[in-house]
Amino acid sequence: MEEKTTKVMDEATKLNVPAEDSQKMDEITLKFGKGCVGEEFQGKDGNKYKEILVPNQDKDDHRPWQTFVVKSNHVHENQYGKGMWCKLPANGSTTLKRNVKIGQDEQGKPIWDTEKTKVPNKDLKKMVESYKERSSVKDKIAEKKNEAAEKTATSKTKEKTHTKSKSKEASL
């Protein structure tokens, strides 16, 4: 036990960091919906992993979504059962993969390749949680209802003024 603590202390002194800080790591919590979590699979190393989908930030981008892989025991369901979350090191980076169509073979079948991008985890958090910035369908419906209500209100006031002017003309 003493050997482990001295090793940690030696490493901490090399980095000019207190021993307590070297054991504690800054983490980022990524929050995402259940629909962004793929099926569990077993890796070549024997560990179980889950694939996490990263939605495209631009709603007009129709390419396949990017993905990254996390150990399955690091992916958790939130307390309400509606969403998922995982923690990643704040100073680390993650490799994102995206399937890209590069052409067609002689039979007309598409040929796919994998595009890999290394992203800092802080940027990954922004990418995964970009859906929060988008307006939802419910918001759009509420906006449409408000616009329709305003249009009907203005048309009713126009009808009232129109009928008043007709009644004035009839009385003359």
C-alpha positions as CSV (number, residue, x, y, z in Angstrom):
1,M,0.0,0.0,0.0
2,E,2.8,2.4,0.8
3,E,4.5,1.7,-2.5
4,K,1.4,2.8,-4.4
5,T,1.1,6.1,-2.5
6,T,4.8,6.9,-2.9
7,K,4.6,6.2,-6.7
8,V,1.6,8.6,-6.9
9,M,3.5,11.2,-4.9
10,D,6.6,10.7,-7.0
11,E,4.6,11.2,-10.2
12,A,2.8,14.2,-8.7
13,T,6.1,15.9,-7.8
14,K,7.5,15.3,-11.3
15,L,4.4,17.1,-12.7
16,N,4.5,19.8,-10.0
17,V,1.0,18.9,-9.0
18,P,-0.2,18.1,-5.4
19,A,-0.8,14.4,-4.8
20,E,-4.5,14.8,-4.2
21,D,-5.1,16.5,-7.5
22,S,-3.2,13.8,-9.5
23,Q,-5.8,11.2,-8.3
24,K,-8.8,13.5,-8.9
25,M,-9.7,14.0,-12.6
26,D,-11.9,16.6,-14.2
27,E,-14.9,15.0,-16.0
28,I,-17.5,16.2,-18.4
29,T,-21.0,14.8,-18.3
30,L,-22.6,14.2,-21.7
31,K,-26.4,14.0,-21.8
32,F,-28.3,12.5,-24.7
33,G,-31.5,10.7,-25.6
34,K,-32.1,7.0,-25.5
35,G,-32.4,7.1,-29.3
36,C,-28.7,8.0,-29.5
37,V,-27.5,4.8,-27.9
38,G,-26.8,1.8,-30.1
39,E,-26.9,-1.8,-29.2
40,E,-24.3,-3.3,-26.8
41,F,-21.5,-5.2,-28.4
42,Q,-18.4,-7.0,-27.3
43,G,-15.1,-5.7,-28.4
44,K,-12.0,-7.6,-29.4
45,D,-10.6,-7.1,-25.9
46,G,-13.6,-8.9,-24.4
47,N,-15.2,-5.7,-22.9
48,K,-18.7,-4.7,-23.6
49,Y,-19.2,-1.3,-25.4
50,K,-22.1,0.9,-26.5
51,E,-22.1,3.1,-29.6
52,I,-23.3,6.7,-29.1
53,L,-24.7,8.6,-32.0
54,V,-23.9,12.3,-32.4
55,P,-26.6,14.2,-34.3
56,N,-25.6,16.6,-37.1
57,Q,-25.5,20.1,-35.7
58,D,-27.0,21.6,-38.9
59,K,-30.6,20.4,-39.5
60,D,-30.0,20.6,-43.3
61,D,-27.1,18.2,-43.1
62,H,-28.4,14.8,-44.2
63,R,-25.2,12.8,-44.0
64,P,-25.1,9.8,-41.6
65,W,-24.5,10.8,-38.0
66,Q,-21.1,10.5,-36.3
67,T,-20.6,7.9,-33.7
68,F,-18.2,7.1,-30.8
69,V,-17.8,4.1,-28.5
70,V,-17.9,4.0,-24.7
71,K,-17.7,1.1,-22.3
72,S,-21.2,0.0,-21.6
73,N,-20.9,0.3,-17.8
74,H,-20.1,4.0,-18.3
75,V,-23.4,4.7,-19.9
76,H,-26.2,5.4,-17.4
77,E,-29.9,6.1,-17.5
78,N,-31.0,9.4,-15.9
79,Q,-33.3,9.3,-12.8
80,Y,-36.4,9.9,-14.8
81,G,-35.7,7.1,-17.3
82,K,-36.1,9.4,-20.3
83,G,-32.4,10.1,-21.1
84,M,-28.9,8.8,-20.9
85,W,-25.6,10.2,-19.7
86,C,-21.9,9.3,-19.5
87,K,-18.8,10.9,-18.2
88,L,-15.6,11.5,-20.1
89,P,-12.3,13.1,-19.1
90,A,-12.4,16.9,-19.6
91,N,-8.9,17.2,-21.0
92,G,-9.2,14.1,-23.2
93,S,-10.3,13.6,-26.8
94,T,-12.5,11.1,-28.6
95,T,-12.4,9.7,-32.1
96,L,-15.6,10.2,-34.0
97,K,-16.5,7.9,-37.0
98,R,-18.8,8.6,-39.9
99,N,-19.7,6.4,-42.8
100,V,-19.1,8.3,-46.1
101,K,-20.2,7.2,-49.5
102,I,-17.2,7.3,-51.9
103,G,-18.7,5.9,-55.0
104,Q,-20.4,2.9,-56.7
105,D,-19.2,-0.5,-58.0
106,E,-20.0,-2.0,-61.4
107,Q,-23.3,-3.3,-60.1
108,G,-24.5,0.1,-58.9
109,K,-24.0,-0.7,-55.2
110,P,-22.6,2.1,-53.0
111,I,-19.1,1.8,-51.7
112,W,-18.7,3.2,-48.2
113,D,-15.6,4.3,-46.3
114,T,-15.1,5.4,-42.7
115,E,-14.1,9.0,-41.9
116,K,-12.4,9.5,-38.5
117,T,-12.1,12.7,-36.7
118,K,-10.4,13.4,-33.3
119,V,-12.4,15.9,-31.2
120,P,-11.7,17.3,-27.8
121,N,-14.3,16.2,-25.2
122,K,-15.4,19.7,-24.5
123,D,-16.3,20.2,-28.2
124,L,-17.9,16.7,-28.2
125,K,-20.2,17.8,-25.4
126,K,-21.4,20.8,-27.5
127,M,-21.9,18.5,-30.5
128,V,-23.9,15.9,-28.5
129,E,-26.1,18.4,-26.8
130,S,-26.7,20.6,-29.9
131,Y,-30.3,19.3,-30.0
132,K,-31.1,21.6,-27.1
133,E,-30.5,24.6,-29.2
134,R,-32.9,23.5,-32.0
135,S,-36.5,24.3,-31.8
136,S,-38.7,21.3,-31.3
137,V,-41.8,20.4,-33.3
138,K,-44.0,21.4,-30.3
139,D,-42.4,24.9,-30.4
140,K,-43.2,25.2,-34.1
141,I,-46.8,24.1,-33.6
142,A,-47.3,26.6,-30.8
143,E,-45.8,29.4,-33.0
144,K,-48.2,28.4,-35.9
145,K,-51.2,28.5,-33.5
146,N,-50.2,32.0,-32.3
147,E,-49.8,33.2,-35.8
148,A,-53.2,31.7,-36.8
149,A,-54.8,33.3,-33.7
150,E,-53.3,36.7,-34.6
151,K,-54.6,36.4,-38.2
152,T,-58.1,35.5,-37.2
153,A,-58.1,38.4,-34.6
154,T,-57.1,40.9,-37.3
155,S,-59.5,39.5,-39.8
156,K,-62.4,39.8,-37.2
157,T,-61.5,43.4,-36.5
158,K,-61.4,44.1,-40.3
159,E,-64.9,42.5,-40.6
160,K,-66.2,44.6,-37.8
161,T,-65.0,47.8,-39.3
162,H,-66.2,46.7,-42.7
163,T,-69.7,46.0,-41.4
164,K,-69.8,49.3,-39.5
165,S,-68.9,51.2,-42.7
166,K,-71.7,49.3,-44.5
167,S,-74.2,50.2,-41.8
168,K,-73.2,53.9,-42.0
169,E,-73.6,53.9,-45.8
170,A,-77.1,52.2,-45.5
171,S,-78.2,54.8,-42.9
172,L,-77.2,57.7,-45.2
